[in-house]
Amino acid sequence: MENTVFQPLYDLDSATSDESFQKEVLNDYYICCVSREASILARKEVLTGKGKFGITGDGKEVAQVALAKAIKKGDWRSGYYRDQTLLFALGEASVEEYFAQLYADPYNDPFSSGRQMMTHFASRLVDEKGNWTDHMHQFNSSSDVSCTAGQMGRAVGLALASKKYRNSSVLDQEGFSEKGQEVVVCTIGDGSTSEGAFWECVNAACVMRIPIAFCVWDDGYAISVPTTYQTTKGSISRAMEGLLIEDSAGTGMRIYVAEAWDYPGLCEMFATGVDKIRQSQIPALFHVRNATQPLGHSTSGSHERYKPAGRILWEREMDCIVAFEAWIVHHKIIDHDSLIEIRKKAKFYARECKKRAWNQYIKPVLQDRDTLRRLIEKIRLKLRFCLVV
């Protein structure tokens, strides 16, 4: 696949100290816009028959660029199928690769060679010769699974490994661990928190004191079922208050809450919370509330069938990217007209990536088609000659 590295808007390495904050914020905004446009295009590709069924990460963009800042190389992700913005922000997935998955391209989908649903990511843990890669110099993702809450057990296992490395004096850590400083980021939707696997694994993480950041993207619905019908007190963070750690020597977890549209609040929450996990190995829940889902649950059906008109209107007004724009303008980081230009660049970039991915996918298909046509024509001519003779 060509151009497999996500291209940011600005080069932060060449920015001056005065420019650094502005360019970092605008890069985050650009990533959010590219990811949203990719979601929109993916839905269109499915509805026009070019792609298979898909689930996208629209509405979670701002929270995920904020989370990316707290993740270090060597950390692990055990996530689910709405993490595209996080992977874009980390540079672990390109937009072309995102669409290669959608098209089930066996040659250009680096994560599963077209075998899994789109937005299922995985890191390469061995090289072409079968040797382990250096996990400490890369961001690591365990291969995603489609079943809801299926990522929870893996998160526990990976975090337990981190604790073993921290407490062991005999395990070979080179390339695998830095004295157990690694954090496991486990992402999940609010609907999946009703699964038994979620509760079992959260409880186990608290008892064993292992370094997991449980990140819940809460958009208020598990497909068509409102949170109030499936979660005690209508809030996963309130439902889990009994697990709050009471002293540093005990068992339990820390709980953080932030709004999905609050860029500075999310950045602060993840930076502070993940660092505490890294130092103490006490797990934590990060409840990202009031996320929206502008394109609906998946490429099948419409959320307008079950969401009240008032909720739809609220989601448009409180869209995380719209709120991010307002924050940028309010703090005079850049003016509104300039943001419009960045959005145009993001739209163009996403569309060009989609085109490249489609062309890479369809080219060998068309070549095979033409080869088959020539073969059929050759056989047809031979049969005609035999009939004439």
PyMOL commands that set and color helices and strands:
alter all, ss='L'
color gray80, all
select helices_A, chain A and resi 12-14+17-47+61-70+84-90+95-102+135-137+151-167+191-194+196-208+227-229+232-234+236-239+241-243+263-280+303-305+309-317+320-330+336-388
alter helices_A, ss='H'
color red, helices_A
select strands_A, chain A and resi 76-78+140-141+184-189+212-217+221-222+225-226+254-259+284-289
alter strands_A, ss='S'
color yellow, strands_A
deselect
rebuild
show_as cartoon
